[in-house]
C-alpha cells in the first residue's frame, strides 16, 4: 500500500496534491453533515409523537422559550421545516462535492495523457525504438482513462471512510455492546469479501491489461499492413487472434462488473440480517415486546441504513483500485523515463564535420561501430555503402544527432556536439528516410510538418522537388489531400513530397538514408539527378545499395566489420 501511494503521489502535481488535501477536508465536513442527517431525524420523530418531550429536554425547551413559540404544534412544524431545508442543502452540498470529485479524478485524464505524450516525444530516439508504438497508444488512450477511474475509486473510499467513522462513533456512544457485536460481524464478512471477491477482481484486472495490450497490437499491425492483407486475402488468422484478445478483454470486464455488484447485494442482506438478529436478541433478553427499545432499534436501523452504502462504496472503491492498479504501474513507469534535455545553443557549419574514434553499440559487448574516424568537409557529396546491418544507418543517426556515441566525439567546426547545441545542429539537416510517412492532411501540411506554413516557401520546395507542376495540373496544388500514409499518391510522388519536406527551411545538409531503394531504377535515377542539382550548394550524405545511385558522389566509403574503409 505504501508503494501504491508513493507511485500515485509521484504522478500528481503540486496543484493536484493541494486539491486533494482540500477535498479531504471537504469530505470531513460532508461526513459531519451526514452524521447530523442520520441523528437529527430521530429527535424530530420523538417530539412529533410526544409533545411533552419538547419541555422535558433542556435544550429543546430553551430553544422553545428563546424564540417565543406559542404552541407545541408550531414548534414541531418549524422544526420539520428546518429539517427539510437542512436535507435539501445537504443534497446540494453532496452534489457539489461529487462535482469536485469528478473534476479532480476525470480532469486528471487530460493532464496524465498530456504528460505521457510529452514524455514519449521527449524520450531519446534510442529509447523510442525499444518501445512498441501500440503500447504507447494504449497508455495514452486507455491507461490514462483507467487511471482516472482508479483515482475516483480512491477518493470515494476516503470520503466514505469519514462517514463510517462518524456514524460508528455515534453508534458506539448509544450502545457500545451492540455496536461492537455488529462491527465484529461486518469485519468478518468484509475479510471474506476481500479474500474472495477482491482477489478475483484483481486477477481480472491483470487479464484486462494483458488482453488489451494484444488488442492494440493486433489492430495497429493489421491496419498498418492493410494492403498486404487485401493482397493475400487471408484475414482468418488475424481475426482469430483479434477474437481471442477482444473476448478476453470483454470477459475480464464482465467478471469485474458482476463481482462489483456482489458486495452491495451481500451487505444489503447482511444489514437486514443484523436488524432481525438485534430484534430477536432484545426479545430474548427482555422476554417481552420491543416497544421499550424502539428508539434504540430505530437509531441503529438508521445508522445501518447509512452505514451499509458507505461500506459498499469503500469496497467498490477498493476493488476499482485493484482492477485498474496495472494502469498506475504502467503510467508511473512511463513517466519515469529519462527525457532528453536538449538546448539550442548556436552552432556554425563553415568547414567540416569531424568524427573522432567513435564507438557505438546497442547491446553490451556487441559493437556496431568501433574506433571510427572521418572528416566530412562542407559541400562534400559522400556516400556510405555496405551490407545490411553493417551500421550505415546507425552512423547517419550519429551524425545527425539522434544517437549519442558511447565513446568518441562528433565535432562541427571544432565545436563538440552535445545536449547544449544538438537542437541547433538538427535544424541544419534535411533528412529523407527510406520509409516515408505522410499523415492524412494536405501537401502543404505534410511539407511543413509542424513548422509555420509559408505558401511561397512550400511551393519553392515542391518546385525544387519537381512535383509542384504535377500537383497544380492534376490535383489541387498545395492543398491536395494525400490520404493516410500518402495512399492517394504514387511511390515516386511520395518521395518527392519527402524531398520537399527535407528542403523546407533551406537546410545546409541533405541526408538520404536509402531514400530511393523502394523505387524502380528509372524513377530512382531521375530523382537522384534532381537531388544532385538541388544539393549543389549543400553538403550531401547518401546511403544506398545501388552504385548507380551514388555516381554523383565525390567520395564513397564502405563500412565493413565495424570499420570504415
N, C-alpha and C positions, 0 to 999 in steps of 0.2 A: 504493500500500500504506500509506503514511503517513496519507493521508486516511481510509482504511478503519479503521485503529486509532484515529484521532482520533475518528471517529464512534462507534465501539464503546465507547471509554472514557468518552465523554460521556454515554452511556446508562447505564453501570454505576454503581452507588452506591459509596460509600467501602467499605462492608462487602463488596460484590461484588469490588472490587479486591483487598482483603486476602485474601479466599477464593481468588481467582485466583492470587495470589503463593504461598499455601500449597500449592495444587495443583501449581504449577510445581516447588517444592522436593520435594514427594512424588513427582512424576514422575521427577525426577533420581534419587531413591533407588530407585524401581522399576526404572529403566533400569540402575542398577548391579547390582541383583539379577538382572535379565535377562542381563546380561553374564556374571555368575558362573555362571548357569544354563547358558549356552552353553559356557563354557570348562571347567566342572567335570566334565562327563561324559567328556571325552577322557582325562584322567589316570586316572580310575577304570577305564575300559576298558583302559588301558595296564598298570596293576598287576594287573588281573584276568586278563589274558592272559600276563603275565610277572611272577611274584612277586619276581624279583630286582630289579625296578625300584623296589621299596619301599626297599631298602637303598642303591641307587645314587643315590637322590635325597636330598640332605642334609636337607630339611625333613620329608619323609615318614619318614626313618629316625629323626630327632629325636622326631617325634610317636610313633612306634612304641615307642621306648625310654621316653619320658616316661610313657606310660600302661601300661607293662609288659605289652604283648601277648606271649602265649606262642607264638603261631604266626602265620604269614603269612595263613593262611586266615581266622583270627579278625579280623585287621586289615582284610582286604578286605571281609569280611561287615559289620563295624562301619562301614566307610566307606560301603558301599552303603546301610545303614540310615540313616546321617546324610544321605546324598543324598536318600533317599526322604522323610524328614522335611522337608528343605530344599525339595524341589519341591512338597510338599503345602502348606507355609507360603507358598511363592511364589505358588501359586494363590489361597490365601486373601487374601494381600496385594493381588494383582491384582484380585480380586473386590471388595475394599473400596475400592480406588482407582477402579474403574469405577462403584461406587455413588456416590462423591463427585463424579465427573464428571457422572453423571446428575442428582445432586441440584443441582449448580451450573447445568448447562445447562437441564434441564427445569424446575427450580424457578424459573428466570427468567421463565417464561411468566406465572405469577401476578403477579409484580412489574411486568413490562412491560405486561401487559394492564391492570392496575390504574392504572398511571401514565398510560397512553394515555387511559383512560376519565376519570380525574381531570382530565387536561389538556383533554379535549373539553368536559367540564362547566364547566371554568374559563375557557374562551375567551369573549370578548365575543360578544354576540348578533350584532353586525355581522360578526364573523369567521365565526360559525357559518353564517349564511345564504349565505356564499360557498362552503361545503363541500357535498359530496354525502354524504348520510347512508349510502349504500351503501358509499362509500369508508371511512367511519369504522367501520362494522360489520366490513368486511373487514380493516381494520388490527388491530382488537381480537381478532377470532376467528382469522384465518388468519396475518396477517403476524407477529403476536406468537409464534405457534407455530412458524412458519418461522424466526424469529429464534433460537429455542432450538436448532433443528437446525443453524443456522449456527455458533452458539457451541460446540455439541457437536463439529462438524467441526474447528473451530479448536483445541479442547482435545486432540482426538485427534491432530491434526498435531503439536502441541507435545510431547505425551508420547512419540510415536514418533520424533520428531527426536532426542531424547536417547538413545533406544535405538540408533538408527542411528549416532550419534556414538561411543558407547562400543564397540559391536561393530566398527565400522570402525577404531577405534584399535587394537584387539586384532589385527585382520587386518593392519593396516599393520606392527605390531610383529613379527608372524610372518613375513611376506614382503611387503615394500612394493612390489616389482615387479609381482607377480601382482595385488595389491590395486589398484594404480593402473590396471592394464590393465582389471580388472573395473569400476572406477569410471568409466573413460572410456566403456566400453560402456553402462553404466547411465545416465550423463549424457546421452549422445546419444539414447538411447531415451526418457528422461524428457522431453527437449526435444521430441521427436517427439510424445509423448502430450499435452504442454501446448499445442502449436500446432495440434493436430488435435482430439483428444477434448475437452480443456478448453474450447476456443473454442466447440465445438458445444454443450457443456453450458451455457456462459454465454448463448449465443443462445437455448437452450431456456428458461432462467430468465427472460429478458426476455419471451418469448412466454407463459410461465406467468402472469406478473403481469398482462399485458395482457388475456388471456382471462379470468382470474379476476375482474378488475375489471368486465368486461362481464357476467360470470356473476352477480355480486351485484346489479348494477344492474337486470338483467332480472328476477331473482327479486323484488326489492323493489318495482319498479314494477308488476309483474303482480299480486302479491298485494295491493298497495295499491289496485288498481283491479279487484278480482275481480268485484264486482257488475256493473260496466260490461262487462267481458269476457263474463260469462254472458249479459248482455242482447244484446250484438252477435253472440254465438255465432261469433266469428271469432278462433280461437286460433292459426290456421296461421302468420301472420307472427311471432307471439311465439315459437312453438315452433321455427320456423326459426332465429331469432336465438339462442335458447337452445341449439339443436343445434350451431350454429357455435361458440358460446362454450365449451360443455361439451366438444365434440370437440377443440377447440384446446387447452383446458386439459389434457385427458387425453393428447393427443398429446405435449405438452411433457413430461409426467411419464414417458410411455413412452420417449421419447428419452433422458431423464435416467437412468431405471432401467437401460436397455440399455447406455448408454455408461459408466455407473458400474462395470459388471462387466468392461468391456474391459481396464482397466489390470491387474486381478488376473490374468486369463487370459493377458494378454500377458506380464506379469512372470514368471508361473509357467513359461511356455515359455522365456522368456529365461534364467531361473535354471538350468533343466535344460540349456539350450544352453551356458551358461557352464561348468558342471561337465564336460560332454562335451568342450568345447573345451580345458579345462585338462588333462584326461587325455590328449587327443591331443597337446597341446603338450609334456607331460612325456615321453610315449613317444618323440616325435620328437627331443626334446632329448637324452635319455639312451640312445636306441636300445635299450631293454630294457623289461621289465615295470615296473609302478609299485609293487611291493611296498616298495621303499625309501622311497617318497614317500607311503605310505598314510596315515601320521599327518597329514601336511600336507594331503592331499586331504580327509581326514575332517574336519579343523578348518575348512576352507573350505566344505565341504558343510554342516556345522552352522551356520556363520556365515551362509551364504546362506539356509539354511532359516529362520533367524530374521529375517534382513535383508529378505527379499522381502515377507513380510506387512507389515512396518513401512513399506517403501516404498509398498506398495499402499494402506495406511491413510493415509499422508501425501497421496498423490494423491487418494484418495477424499475426505479432509477438504478439500483444496483445491478439488475440484470441487463439493462441497457449498456451500462459501463462494461460489463463482461462481454457482451455480444460485439461491441464496437471497440474493444481495447486494442485490437490489432491495428486499427486506424491511427490511434495515438502513437503506437510504436513506429509505424511507417512514417508518419508526418514528423515525429521527433527526429528520427534517423535522417530523413531527407533535409530537414532544416539545419542539421548539424554539419552538413557538408561544408568543407572549406571552399569559399568562393574566391575568385581572383580579385585582387585589389590593384587594379591597373590604373596608371596615371597617364597624363597626356603631355609630358614634358616635350618641348620641341626637339626634333632630331632632323638633321640635314643629310641629304644624299647627293654629294657632288663628285665623289671619287670612286669609292669601292665598298663592297660588302666582303668582309673577311671572316672565314670560318676557321677557327684555330683549335686543332686537336679535339674535335667533337666526339663525344661518346653518348650513345643513346640505347636504351633497352626498354622493352615492355615488361618482360619477365626477368626475375633475378637470374644473373649469370647467363643470360641469352642475349648478347648484344646484337642490335640491328645495324648500327654504325659504330665503328671503332677507330679512334685516332685519325679522324678525317679532317684534312685541312684544305682550304680552297679560297681563292680570291676571285670575286666577280666584279669587273670594272663597270662603271656607269656607261650605259649604251651597248654593253655586250649582248650578243644573241647566242645563248648557250643552250645545250640540250643534255639531258641525262637519259641514258639507256641502261638496260639491264633486264634480267629475268624477273618474272613476277615474284614478289616477296623479297627482292634484293634490297629494298629500302629507299627506292626512288621517291615515292610519295611521302615517306617519313622525313626524308631530307628536305623536301619542299615545305612541309609543315613546320620544320625547324626554322627555315629561312624566313617564312612569312610570320613567324611568331606564335603559331598555335601550340607548338610543343616547346618545352624548355629542355636544353641538353642536360644530361646527368653530370657530365664533365665537359670542360672546354668552354669556349666563348664564341659568340657571334657579335661582330662589331661593324658599325656603319660609320665610315669616315672617322675611325679610331674611337667612336663612342660605343660603348658596350650596350647591347640590347638587354634591358631588364624591365621589371614591373613599372619603373618610373616613366619609360618612354615608348612602351610597346604599342599603346593605342595610336600614338602619332605615327609610328612606323607602319602599322597595319593600314592606316588611311592612305598611304602612298602606293598601295598594292591593289591591282585589279586582278581578280582570281577567276579563272574559268575551270570548273571541275569536270571530271568525267561524267558524273551523274548530275544532271541539271534538273532542278526543281522549280517549276513555275507555279505560283499559287493562283487560285481562282480569282482573277481580277483583270484589270486592263493591262495592255502592254506598258503604258506609262508607269503604272504602279509597280509592275514587275521589274522594270528597268531601274526605277528609283530605289526600290527595295528598302523602304522605310525612311529614306532621305527626303528632304523637301522636293516637291515636284516642280521642275523648271521645264516648261514645254520646249523652249528653244534648245536647251542643252540635251533634252531627251531625243529630240528629232536629230540633232547633230550626232549623237551617239549611235542612233539607228542608221543614219546615213553612212557613217563610218563602217558599221557592220553590214552594209549593203542589203538592208531589208526595209528601209523606210518607203521606198517607191512601191514595193510589193504590197505593203500594208495599206498605203493610201489608194492604190489602184484596185485591189481585190477585197479589201476589208474596210474598217472604219478608222484607219490611221492609228494614232497612238491610243485611242480609246477602244481598240479592238479587244474583245474579251477572249482570253486564251484558254479558259476552262481549267479545271483542277489538274495539276501536273502538266499543263500546256497541251492537253489532249486534242485541242482544236487545231494545233499546228503540226507540221511535219518535223522530223528529227533535225533537218538542216535549219528550219526556221527557228526552232527552239534554241539551236546552237547559236544562231545569230543574235537572238534576244539576250542570251547569256553573255555574248561578247559585248553587246551594247551596255549591259548591266556593269560589266567589268570596266568599260570605258567611261561610264558616267562619273563625273567628278575629276576627270583627267588625271589618272594615276601616273606615277613615274615608272612603275614596274608592272609588267604584264606576266602572269604566271598561268601556264596551261598544263594542267595535270591530266594527261591522256584525254584531253577535252574532245578530240575528234575520232577517238577509237571506235565509236559506235556507228560512224558514218561510212558510206561506201567510198572507194578510193577517189572517184571523180569529184564528189562533193567535198571530201576532205581536202583535196589538193586546191580546190577553189577557195575554200575558207582559209586555209593556211596562207595562200597567196595574199588574201586580203589582210590577214593578221600581220604579215611581214611588212606590208605597206603602212598599216596603222602604227606599227611599233618602230618606225624609222628613228624617231626621236626618243624612244623609250628603251629601258632595259627589258629584255625578253628571256624568260626561263621556261623551257619546254620539257615535258616528259612525254615520250612517245615510244611505241613499239616499231612502227614502220619507219624505215630510214628515209623514205620519200617525204615524210612529214617534216623532217628536220634538216632538209637540204639547204635551207636558208640560214642555218645557224653557223656562226663562225667557229664555235668550239663545241666539241662533243665529248662528254665524259661518260665512262662506263663504270657502273657500280658492281663490284664482284667481291664476294667474300668479306663483306662489311667494310671494304676499302673502296677508294675511288681511283680509277685508272685514267 
